[in-house]
Amino acid sequence: MTHRVRLALAGKGWCAALVTACAAALPACSSSQAIVLGTGGESGSGGAGGTTAGAGGGGAGGVSIPLTGVGGVPGTGGVDGTGACTGPDCSTEPRVPLYCGDGLVNPDKEVCDDGNTVGGDGCTAICDQVEVGWVCPTPGQPCVNTTRCGDGKVTGSETCDYGSAGPSAGCDADCNLQPGWVCPVPGLPCQAKECGDGILASNEECEYATVAPPKGCTTVCRIEPGYDCNPTTHTCAPTVCGNGAVERGEQCDDGDTLPFDGCHQCRREPVCSGGVCVSSCGDGQRFADEECDDGNLRAGDGCSSTCKLEKGFHARI
């Protein structure tokens, strides 16, 4: 009987020593593992996010010793091991606008915010105004340029807009105002900016860039009768009426000085026959069949070459 007890105790001590030795020889685990004696059960698995220890199953007819698992690797972008983004940039809470350029509109300080602090792109550099010719529908996204040259509206970088009439003197095809011109009403003909700026424009007949105009050119840039003015050099000289050549400043030149033949002293006359006179467009006299007569046959100055009023002008009585 004594020998049997000693054998049993000896058996138990040998088993414990074997288990201890085997446990010490095991390498570190990256997930929960268990040493199983007998047929043993399957080892436990690490918990999600490295927070749960694995536990081994009991082996049939044997002894199972659970070891604490190291656990899983946390998921990228978070701490819950699932891979979900939980950082400050991934917060589900609404972002708070902090400054101009952050892509969020602060209603107390900002009118727009396109995500930068650069002006000229639709939203000003301090986000306090949507620039002319732009719309900024989505905060944080580029603004949209609504400028359309030829729509009759001066917007964006345009300095004029010719409207449906098309490019004309003073306003070019890109809706840029030309030197010496002003275009106060979009879609209507442009006008000379000012007489005496040295730039011949609109209905100006002569120009000068001096304190006083030269002899032959008036202070409103009209050529005086009996003179001709060079449009390039802005110098004037007397004309020779009767030489048969119509010079600037002359309405006509029929080569003689006879009156009542339609041209007298290089000025047009009404045509009269049988006591009835009809107009001669460009003679400076307005008859019933004329809407206007400004004394010349040039178009673009308010009165056309056929003495019809041009758009944007009215006749002086």
ABEGO torsion letter per residue (X at the ends): XAAAAAAAAAAAAAAAAAAAAAAAABBBBABBBBBBBEAEBBBBBBBBGGABBBBBBBBBGBBBBBBBBAEBBBBBGBAAGAGBBABAAABABBBBBABBGAGBBBAAABABBAGBABBGAGBBAAGABBBBGBBBABBGBBBBBABBBGAGBBBEABABBAEAAEBBBGBBAAGBBBBGBBBABBGBBBBBABBGAGBBBEABABBBABABBBBGBBAAGBBBBGBBBBAAAGBBBBBBBGAGBBBBGBABBAGBABBGAGBBGGBBBBBBBGGBBBBBBGAGBBBAABABBAGBABBGAGBBAAGBBBBGBBBBX
